[in-house]
């Protein structure tokens, strides 16, 4: 078992305090949350994370994450 499998970090996701597995990047966090990545924007610690950067931007302990889903309509 790896450290990543056993450790967790404290994160705030859309204003809700949660525990998440340690060592995840933004893309992995979205998968863990069950969020479809096609129509969302992600803000990490008050900075927008560009979609191409999701695989390389790590989510650290104490992170504040906002996931905004785009809704179509008219």
N, C-alpha and C positions, 0 to 999 in steps of 0.2 A: 504494500500500500504506500502510495506517495504522500508527501506532505500536502500536496494540493487536494488529495482526497479527504484529508482529515481536518484541515484548518479552515476556519471561516473568518470573514471580516465583517465589520459593521458598516453598512451603507444606508443612505437614505434615498429611497426611490420614489419620486413624485410625492415627496413629503412624508413618506411612511418609513419608519426605521425597520430595517431587516437585517438578517444575517445571510451572507452569500459565500459561496466557496472562494477561497483565496486563489490568486493567480490567474484570474480571468481578464481577458481584454473586453472591450465594449461589445464586439460581435458575439463573443461567448456569453456575456451577460444577457444580451437580448435573447439568445437561444434558451438560456436557463430560465428566463422569465416567460418564455413561450410567446414572445413578441415577433410578429412577421416584420422583417426588416425593410420591406419594400416601401412602405409609406410612413416612415417615422423619422423624426429628427431627435438627436441626442445631445443633451447638454451635460457636461461633466464639470463639476465645481465652477459653475457659472460661465463656462466657455463652450461654444458649439463645437462638437467634434464632427468633422467632415466624414462622410461615409467611407471614402477610400482609406481613412486613417483608423477606422474601427478595429481592424485586426492587430494594429500595433500599439494602440493606446490602452494602457493597463488601468484597471479599476483598483484603487488602493483602499486600505482601511480608512474609514471616515469619509469616503467619497459621497458627494451629493450628486445624484443623477436625476435628470428630468428626461422622460421619454414622452414625446409629443406625437400623437398619431394624427395624420392628415385624414380628414373626412371629406369626401366629395358630396356634391349635392347642388341643388340650385333653387 
